[in-house]
Amino acid sequence: MTSPVDTVVRGTLVNVHTGCLEDGAVAVDDGEIVALAERPAERELAVGYIAPGLIDAHMHVESSMVTLPHYGAAVVPRGVTGVVWDPHEIANVCGTAGVRAVIADADHTPLKARFTVPSSVPASDLQDTGATLDADAVADLLDAPEVVALGEVMDVPGVVADDETVHAKIDAARARGLPVDGHMPQVRGADLHEAARYLDSDHESITFDEARAKADVGLRVYLREGSSSKNLVDLLGLVEAVEDRWLGLCTDDRHVTDLVEHGGVDFAVATAIDEGVDPVTAVQMATINVAESYDLPFGRLKPGSPADLLFLADLDPWTVEGVMVDGVLDPTADHSESPSSTVPTDTVSFESVVASDFAIEPADGDGPVAVRAIDAVGGLQTARLETDVPRSAGVLQPDTDDDVLSLAVVERHGGDGGIGRGFVHGLGLDRGAVASTVAHDAHNLVVAGASHDAMATVTNHLREIGGGVAVYDPAAESDGLTALALPIAGLVSDEPLATVAEEFAAVENAARAVGLDHDGGLMELSFLSLEVIPELRLTNNGLVDVRAMEYVETVVD
């Protein structure tokens, strides 16, 4: 006689191995799936559909501005039971200690976080970061049992040029039998073929043709639906064009507001189904496909796998009605305050600034001056722009009539406090300033403003509160400052998700009040210093032409 099990769940199985729907049962005992069949059980459940818990193929928890336990409390009830987290942002600020600290945070959530070791810290030598992960540090972290891959390799030119440092990290992953994630925006032709010799996946495609080319050279392609980059709908044609078992779903960067309103990678699954993708295929792209990419034991309906199950009333529309992790039903029901993260909180260190620190003095002369400006065109992309800005009192000034703001990046990791100065078009501010210590990837302080005085005010405020996102409105009551403090590495709050979302909403409202009207909002600001995605970016060392990977002067000769 078969021994009783803890639980048997009956419903329509979403069999991600075969791609079929079939009525049946899942028997669970001691946290494990023991059979896809009836068994006598102490607890019996009847549901509509049974699927494996969803897995986000590539993401950065830091982008939500909450700790991993609070992130888990938000997404697990929505059916996301696993994430593959590249703690690249924490690593750029805090190095190896920061990575080990967030791995330890995983003990305080039922969400199964697996980690990729950041491979590109710093992302380039054109900006100063708080830490460096050299090949030895990467190799050491790759030995952690929670690590499943080498994280996104951003230095594709280094891969193609056979750079020793880049390849030492790749070789360390291969020696341990681990895959290597790629980061290849707009990489084409011979460079793509060469990069595919060493990299296994990519999540940076924004057009169908780009994604198809990557799939054609054997890369796993992750279709991204995040907060800054929403590429899923544009890429869904790939599902019919290629073998869909090589496709995954990811969020990359999921903002706190989107997390509250729409969830995590579950939103990508629901969106794919809404757009006409077969529901079983959509589930496969966020379960078994990801599990096979990283050799994960979960993300499957298979005897011997952890009982991480998702119960749905319907697949189309996507309707979650319950979640089980390791056999525990509704595992976040009693979520309470988690222990404070051990990631450092003293990471914002620079001398107070004054308005003149943000000013650019051109050569002698009168009248407007031609400058190179970053054109914020949306998503992660920027374009080149040459425009004229006025001069006054011997320095270049922002021109709000033409939507050209002063932009600066302040080194905030306790180094020399250097400031890169430039201009940005397209944010829409007509007064005041906005600033953030969330500034991918080096996470220096980035500030844009309609006046240098306003920029100094908001910059000094972030210095005082230990990092965060802030707006200064000179027309507002009181001191005109609205901020969300992010004391953990200058990136993350220890507060619950709802609290962080409420405080961030206040900052967003203040930003709109001073005119910020870009679709990307404050998230757009955080990417203006990301010097590895074209075209122009500003670092603490100056304006960067990303195509050439070299500095260029802000003032046009």
N, C-alpha and C positions, 0 to 999 in steps of 0.2 A: 504494500500500500504506500502511495506517495505521501510523504510527510507534509503537514500543513505549512503554509508560508505566511509571512506577515500580511501581505496584501495581494489581492488580485484585482486588476482593473480591466473592465470590459468596454469595448468600443470598436471603432474602425481604426485599424492600425495604419499609420502613414509609414510604410516600409521603405525607408530611405536606401536600403541595400538593393531592392528590386525595382523601386520606382512605382510600386503598386499600392492601391488601397484595398484592404481586406479586413473583414470583420474577424475579431478574435479577442484575445486576452493577453495581458502581460502579468506574469507572476513575479512578485518582488519579495525578497527575503534578505534580511540583514543588510539593507542598502544596495542590493544587487539585483539585476534582472536574472532570474534563474530559469525562466522558460517563457516562450511566446505561446502559451497554452493555458488551459484551465488547470487550476490546482485548488485543493481545499485551502481555505484561507481564514485567518482571524478577522480580516477586514475586507469587505467587497465594495468596489466602487463601479458605478456605471457612468460613462461619459460619452460624448459624441465621437471625438477623434483623439487618438493617442499618438503623439509625435515625440521624438527626442527633444530635449531642451536645446534652445538655439545657442550658437557660438558666434561671436563677433570675430571675424578673421584678422582684423588689424585695427587697433585703436590706441588712444592715449587717454587714460582716465583723467589725467591732469586737466584736460580741456574742459571737463565738466566743472572744474573748480571745487570739487568735493573729494574727500578721501575715498579709498576703495570700499570700505564698509558701507558708507552712505550711498555710493554708486550702486552697490549690490542691492541695497534696500529699495532702490528705485527701479531696477530693471528685472530682478528675479521674478517679482509678481507678474511681469509682463511676458515671461517665458524665456528670458535670456539667462541661461544658467552657466555660461562660460564665455570668457573673453581671452583673446591673445593680445596682451598689453606690451607695447614697446614704451618703457618709461624714459623715453628720449628727453622729454622736457625736464623731468627731475634730474636726470643725469647731467644735463648741461649746466645746471645750477650747483648740484651737490655731489656729482661724481659717483664713485662706487658705493660710498656710504648711503647715498640717496636711493640707489637701486636696491641695495639690501634691505633698506628700511621699508620700501613699498612691497617687497616680497614678503616681509614679515607681516605687513598689514593684511595679507590674504588669509591669515589665520583667523580673522575676525569677521568673516562673511561666508555665507553658503555659496556665493558666486565663485565658480572655479576659475580663478585667474591663473593663466599660464603666461610666461614672460619671454620676450625676445630681448637679447642683450643689445643695447644701443651701439651701433657700429660707427656712427658719425658724430662723435663728440670731441671737438666741435664740428659743426657741419662744414666749415671751411676755415681757412686761416685769415679771412677777411673781417672777422669779428671776434671780440674777446668774450669768453664765457667764464663761468665760475669753476669749470673743471675740464679735465681732459681724460678720456678713456683710451689709453694706448693699447697696443696689441696684447701686452701681457695682462692688463686689467680686463680686457675683453675675454681672454682665454680663461682667466680665473672665474669670472662670472658665468661663463658657459658651463661650468661644472655644477652649478646649482641645480638640484633636482627639479625645480619648478620651471627651468628654462627649456624652451622647445625649439629655438631657432636663433640665428643671428639676425638682429633687427635691420630695418630698411637701410640699405647701403645707398647713401645719397651721392657719394663721390663716384658717379659713373665715369667721368673722365679719368679718374684714378684707376678704375677697374679696367677700362679700355687701354690705358697707357701702361698697364702692368706695374702700378705703383706698389712698392714693397709693403708699405704700412697697411694699405687697404687689403692686399692679398694675404697678408699674415693673419688678419682677422677672419677672412673667408676660409683660409686653410685650417684655422683652429676649429671652426664650426664643422668643416668636412671631416676632420680627424675624429670628431665626436659623433659623427653620423647625423648631424643636424642640418636642416635646410637653411637657406639664406634668402631673406626677403629683399626685394629690390625697391627702388624709388626712381622711376625713369620718366618723368614728365617730358613729353615731346622728343624722346630719344627714338631715332629712326635709322633706317638703312644699315650700313656696316657697323655703326656703333651699337645698334640694338642686337645684331647677331653676335657681336663679340661679348657684349654684356650678358647675353643669354647663356654663354658658356659657363658662367659662374653664379648667376642669380636664378632663383626659382619662381619668384612671384613678383607682381606689381599691382599697385592700387591707384596709380596716378593718371590713368587715362581719362580724357575729357571728351573724346570723340570716338565714334564707332570704328573708324578706320585705324586710329591709333591702337585701340584695344584689340582689334582683329589682328594687326601686325604682331602684337605681343603674343597673342594666342598661337599664331602661326609658327612662331619660333619655339614653342613648347613651354612658355611661361604660364603658370597659373595666374589668372586675371581676377582680381577682386573688384567687384562693382561697388562703388562708394556712394553712400548717401549719408553725408555728414551735415554739419551746420554751415561750414564755410564752402564746401564743395558738394554740390548735389548733382552727381553725374549719372545716377542709376537709370533714369528714364532714357537718357541719350544713348546708353550702352546696352539696353535690354535686347536689342536686335541680335546681340551676340549669342543669346540663349538658343536661337534657332540656327545660327550660322555655324557654330562649332559644337564640339562635344561638351555639353553643359556640366558634366562631372568635373571639369577642370576650372569651373567658375565658382567664386565665393562671393559673399556679401560682407561688407564692412562699413563702419562709420568713420573711422580715422579720428576726426575731431567732433565730439558731440557736446554742444553747448548746454549749459545748465537749463536755460529756458526751454530748449527743444527736448531735453531729457524729461522735464516735468510734463510737457504738453504731449509729446509724441513717443517717448521712450528711446530705446537704443536700436540695435540691429533688427528688432521685431518690426520697427517701422519700415525698414527696407523690405522685409518679407511681405508685409501687408501691401506696400506700394507696388511691388513686383506683381502680386496677384491682381491688384486693381488694374494694372496695365495689361493684363491678359496672360501673364505667365502661368503655366499649369501649377496649381498649388503644391503638388508633390515636388516638382522641380524647384520651386522657390524654397521649400523646406530643406531639400537636399543642399542647396547652395549656402545654407546657414547652419548645417549640421554635419553630415557625413563628409561632404567635400572638404570642409575645414578640418574635420577630425583627421582625414587622410593626409592633408597637407602637413600636419604637425604630429602625426602619429599619436593622437589623443585617444584614450580609451572610452571617452564619452562622446555624445553627439550621434549615438547609434541606438537602434532597437535590436539588441543582440544579447542572448544569454551570456553572462559573464561580464557584461558592461555595467557601470554604475547606473542605478535607477534614477536617472535625471530625465524626468518625463514632463511633457507639456500636454495639458488636457484642453480641448477646444470644443466649443459648442458648434462651430462651423469653420470651414477653411476659407470660404469665399462668401461673404466678407470674413476676414480674419477675426476670430472672436475667442480670446483666451478666457477660460473659466477656472483654471487651477494649474498649479506647478508642484512638482516633487523633485527634490534633490537628495540623492543618496537615500532614497526611500522615505524621506521626511516630507510630509504634505505641508504646503504653505510654509516653507522654512524661514521666511522673514517676518512671520506674524508677530513674533515677540521681539523684533528688532528694537534695541534700546541704544543708549549712548555707547558707542564703541570706545575702546581705549584711544587716547591721543596718539597720532602718528609720531614716530621718532625721526621723521624727516626734519632737518634743521629749519629753524625759524628766524635766524639772524643773517639773512642773505641780501639785504638791501643796504648797501654801504657806499655812500659817496657824500662829498661835501655839499652843503646847501648851495643853491644856484641863484643867480640874479638874471634879470632880463637880458643883459648884454651877453650872457653866456650863449644865447641862442641866435645871436645876430651874425650875419655874414657881411663883411666889409668888402665891397668891390673895389676895383681900381678907380682912381680919381676920374671924375666926370660928372655929368648931369643927366637927368632924365632916366627913363626905364632901362632895365638891364635884362638881357636875355639869359635865361637859366634852363637847365635840364630839370624837369620835374617828374616825379613818379605819378603816373596816371592810374588811379585805382579803378580798374575796369570790372572787378567782380570776381568772386571766388578767391582762389589763391593767386590769380594772374594779375600782373600789372603790365602797363605799356609805357613806351617812351613818349615824352612830351617836351617840346621846347616852347617856352612862352616868355613873355616879358613881365617883370614885376617892378613895382615902383621902388624908389629909394627915398629915404627921409632921414635926416640927421646923420648922414654918412653911412647908413646900413640898408640892406635890402629888407623890404617889408612884405608881408602877406597881402594878397589882393582878393578880398572876399567877394568883390563884384564879379570876378572871373573864377571864383571858387578855387583859388590857389592859396593854400595855407602854409605857414612855416611848419617844418617837421624836424624833429631832433631825436637822436638816440643817445642816451646817457649810459655809460658803463656803470653798472651798479653792483658788481661782485667784489668790491674792495680793492680794485686795481688802481689805475691812474685816474679814473673818473672822466676819461675822455668823452667828448661830445661830437657826434657827427651831425652836420647841419645840412638841411636841404628844403625841398618844397614838395607838396603833394596836391594833386588835383582830383576833385571828384567826391570829397567827403561832405561838403555842403555847409560847414560851420560858418555862421555869420558873426559870432562873437564867442569869447571865452576860449576854453581849451579842453582837450580830452587826453588822458594819459593812462598807461598801463605798464606793469612789470611783467605781464604775460605778453611776450614779444618773440615769437618763434624765430630761430630755434635757440639762440643764445640767451634769450630772456633778459636782455638789458631793458632799461626803461625807455619806452617810446612815447613821444608826446607830439600832438599836432594842435596848432592854435591860430586864432585870428589876431593875436598880439603876443609879443615876447613877454610882456608882463604877466599875462594870463598863463602862459606856459610855465613860467617860473613858479607861480602860485600853486598850480596843480602838481608840479614835479616835487616841490618841497613837501607837500602834503603826503604824497605816497612815501617819501623818505621817512616821514614821521610815524606813519602807521605800519611800516615794515612791508610795504608792497600791496598791490591790489590794482583796482581799476577805478578811475576817478574822473569827475567832470568839475570844471570851474565855470560858473556862470556869473559874470560881474553884474548882471541885472537882477539876480535872485536876491531873496531876503537872506538875512543872517550873513554868514561868511561866503555864501555862494558855492560851497563845496559839497558834493555828494560822492560817496565812495563806498566800495565794497572792499573791506580789508581781506587780503589773502596772505596771511603771515607764514604759511608753510611753503618755504622755498620761494616766496613771492608769487606763488602760482595757485595755491589751494587754501581753502578754509577748512577748519575742523568742525564747522557748524553743520547741522542737518541740511539735506537738500532743499527742503521747503524754505528754510531761513535764507540760504544763499540765493535761491531763486528770487525771493522777495526783495532782498537787498540789491541784487543785480538789476531787477526790473526798475528800481528807483534810479539807479545809475543810467540805465537806458533811457528812461523818461527825461532825465536831466540832459542827456546828450541830444535827444530830439529837440528839447527846448532851445538849445543853442544852435540848432540847425543841422545836426548830423542826419543825413537822409539817405546814406548809402545802404543798399540792400544788405550788405554784410555787417553794417553797424559797427559796434565796438570790436567785433571779431576781425573786421577788415583791418582795423588799426593794428591789431596784434600780428598781422602777417607782412606789414610793410618793411620789416627788417629781415625777412627770410631770404637770405642771399643765395639760395640754391634753386630758386624758381624764377624764370624770366618775367619781366625784362630788366627793369631797374629796381634796386632796393637800397635802403639806407642802413648802414651799420654805425656803431660808435666810432669807427675809423673813417667814415666817409661814404660817398655815393658809389654804388657798385653797378657796373654793367655785367649782368649775370651771364650773358652769352660769352663774353670774353673773360669772365671771372677776374676783373681788374677794376681798380678805382678809376672814376672819371670825375672831372671837376663839375661842381654845381653850376658855376658861371660859365656860359658858353664864350669861348674866345672870339 
